[in-house]
Every structure is written in C-alpha cells, then in structure tokens.
Amino acid sequence: MIIPLLKVTNLSKSYDNIVGCKNISMSLYPGEVLGIVGESGSGKTTLINCLSGNLEPDRGKIIFNINNKETDFLNISESEKRKFIRTDLAFVHQNPRDGLRLNVSAGGNIGEKLMSVGYRHYGNIRSLATKWINKVEIDKSRIDDLPITFSGGMLQRLQIAKNLITSPNVIFMDEPTGGLDVSVQARVLDLIRSLVNELNLTVIIVSHDLAVIRLLADKMIVMKNGTVIESGLSDQVLEDPQQEYTQLLVSSVLHV
Amino acid sequence: MRKTNNVIKIKDFKVDKGLPFDQEYNFAYLDENTKKMIRRAIIKALCIPGYQVPFASREMPMPYGWGTGGVQVTASCLTKRDTLKIIDQGADDTTNAVSIRNFFKKTSNIKTTEITEKATLIQTRHRIPETPLKKKQIFVYQVPIPEPLAFLEPKVSETIKMHSLSEYGAMHVKLYEDISKNGHIETAYAYPVKTNDRYIMDPSPIPKFDNPKMNNSPAIQLFGAGREQRIYAIPPYTKVKSLDFEDYPFDPFKAEHACDICGSKNTYLDEIIVDDAGNKSFICSDTDFCNKRKNK
C-alpha cells in the first residue's frame, strides 16, 4: 500500500465571518500532480497557503509523510516548522517578484536556497546555480544580472529554478502562469511539465485556467465557496463533470 | 520649584578645550535611574553574546549619528576612578572624539588620556586601537545600524525571528554577490561576524582589518546604538568569527603600504590626497600608536 505524502483532514480557515475554506479533506501521493480549480474567491489560495505554512488554519489536520517520517504540520514547534518548510517544501508565487530578491543577482537568488540549507562552498553553489539556470532555459551568461533586467517569463523560470534546486518533496504553485502572455505561458508550462516528468516531482498547482490543469495535473479538485464540490482524475472530471458548477466551468472555456 | 540632582541648568555653552567641571550635572550627565536601566541591558547583553538587547535610549545633547548610543553606554559604565579615551576613526583629535571627551570632562570631571594602555574605558567610532586591549578595559563601540540582517529583511519582527531560530543562510547572499561581481569579498567595513557560535552580529563600521581583534579579546566589548535603541556585547575571551566561504576564506585587508610617518607595515592606514596633482600619502589611522612609534 502506498502511503500518501500529504494527508489533509477537515481543514477549515475563516477570516472573521468570511469562510476561506471549509472541511477540506484530501490526499496527495508521491509523484502526483494535483490541480485545484475554482473561480476567484473560492478558497484555492487560502487552502494552498494553509498547506504550505503561510497561513495558520483554524481547524483540521495536515500530515506530511516524507521518507517514512510523519510530520504533524500543525503541531510542531515553530523552528521545526520553518526548517521543514525550508528543506521539504517549495512555493512558486504567481508574481515572481514575490518569490525573488530583485536587488540580488539571478545566481544569488538561486544560491540563497542552497545557503539556507547549509552550503558554504562558493564554487559548489556557483556550479549548481549555473546548472539550474541552464535547466530552466536561461542563458548562463545572465547569471550575474539582476532580475529586474529579466522579462516576465524569465523571472518565472528563475523562480522555478530557485525553488527546485534543493529537491523539495512537495512544490506548491499558485497560478504560476497567471501574469504571462500566451506564448510565454506555453513555454513555462512546457518547462514545468518536462521537469515534473524528469524529476518525478510532487506538485499542488492552483489555477483558474482549466487548460493548465489538463496539461499538468493527474488529479484535480474543484472548489466553490470554500468547499470541495468535485474531485477525481483530471481527464475524468473535465470530460464528464458531475456537478452543475463544474459543468458551467468546463463549458465556459473559450475555444479558438 | 523642587531641585533635584537631575535638573540640568542651561548655560552659555562654549566649546573649549578647558571646559570646567560643571557640578550642576549628575555624574556623567545621565540620571541614576537611567544608568541603572542601561546597566541592566548591558548585563543581559553580556550574558547572551551578540544578542541585541532593547533599551529605552534617552535624548542626548547631540544629534543621532554622533554616538548617542556609545555615550549612554560610556556614561553608565563610568566611575570616578576611570581614565577615559575617546577615538574617532582611530584618532584622538577629530571633532567627534574631542567633543565627546569634553562632554565627559564637563559632566564627570574624570581623567582622560590619549594613550590606549592607560585608559580603563575607551569609546570608539570606526576603529579598534592597534595596541592590544587588555584585561579590565571596557571598550565601547558607537553603532549606527545594529541589525546585520536589515539589508536582507526590512521587517524587525522577522529579523528577530531569524535570530531566535538561527536562520542565517541568507547572510551569505551578500558575500556571494561580492564574489560574483568582484572576484573577492568586497565588504570592507561592518563585516558580519558570528559571536560565540550563535548570534550573527554587526561589529559596527570598523574596517574588516579590525575584525580578528574582537576574537578572544581580554577586554569587555560593548556596543551602543542610540537611535535604534539596542545594546549588545562581547564578554572577554569570546569566540568571534567573521563569515566567509570555505573556498573564499576571510581576508583582513589593508592598503599595501607602510605608514609615511612611523613606517609601520602592519597597521591600518588612511589614504590622504596631499596635493592637486593627486599624490597620496598613507598614514596610520591610530594616532596614539603612530605617535608612540615615531617617538621611539
């Protein structure tokens, strides 16, 4: 039997009287890509922020099981939690400017993650950073340039490199292609897809774009008003939506 | 009006070398309650080397940036038996040093000296003397920005958390940037150190040449930041290590010259432009050390 990497039980978070997400239960298995879809305000971001440690949920349980070691994410000390987030989790923001230091060079941004987990050899940091900057299809001559000189697509690829360099066990992506134009979006998606296949990554990806989910996600959940209304294999949900809202969502996609 | 010993009488203030002792001031300017509060902060700081202790910094009769933190620490440590030395950039005769020395002469009537060995309490801005510090000396630094993480993380609530959890990985980013831009670690002053294998500390804007002098020093080293309201300390014989990379070890850089006055080759030098043609002269920044060596 395969043990889930992440098991969430009855997770709830509200902001005063406004519901963020309510009674969410789900599991994520190693090597799986899970898509979370829903309209804006449906609680996608609240959920992903709770799971990644950016927000403290009101109720529920989050259990990570990494290398047969169980971590009760909501009941560990703050130092253990921050260490866990640093070494085992990664978060790709919608706006790469939130996930990068804009006054630090591209190499410094990628290297920071390594230095924060204990790397103290400049040569090693440099060569790993160069390897990863190549991997995300940025020319390695740009390694010492500041991110402010990069285009939107390059910034997003740089952010991805920064997050993947320490081989995290779970990667959270919040609308990773949100602010990009279509051709750049395609390139970033293509990159994410090839990295997911190559490195067997476990990813939770939030998007309102069903095409992104169809392309990347093995499984998906549909959220509305803070609750999960439908879940299953992506193809299944997208081809044969059971809930009225999901049907609406699928039929609202524009076709060129 | 009730008169207490804390009342300050404002007089015509003349800056003059021979300022007389003014008995209207409490000893060393600060009132005794304030000194007690600052001494408590100092004791706490000594117990946790490198940890920044908040304190209720007072308004001082000088602007922020002129050493209000250092002056408060000095005032709280001063006793009537002390001999005080004040230096600014290594020199005893620069504006900041002269005015602070006069301030303490006027308010506490203690002995002052320019000779490092004779001083029991030394307040400094930007240098550690070339003459090694010794047991029973107190060495006070003036600190503009006490938080070494400030350039990385502007939120104080977050830097406090980073310190408490020893999350210092990002500190090396600055050094990484230096090497990738210049091929070596360019940071020349305020070079971050790790104190007692625990807290990362800003040693105030001393040149990195002076960093090794902090390590295992027999003197008590106190740091006062008046505007930022922080005091931190290094107790005697404490390990102080400058941050570096395994393949780029710490290098206490100095100009490749000998002093043009005393000929010393292993002291920190000031570079001085001496004429309109751009000719330069290199002289010791520590005036006391240079004078002594010259007169030998």
Interface residues (C-beta under 8 A of the other chain):
Chain A: E78 S79 R82 R86 R101 V104 S105 G107 G108 G111 E112 M115 S116 V117 G118 R120 H121 Y122 G123 I125 R126 I143 D144
Chain B: L152 K161 L165 E167 G169 A170 M171 H172 V173 Y176 E177 I179 S180 K181 F245 E246 D247 Y248
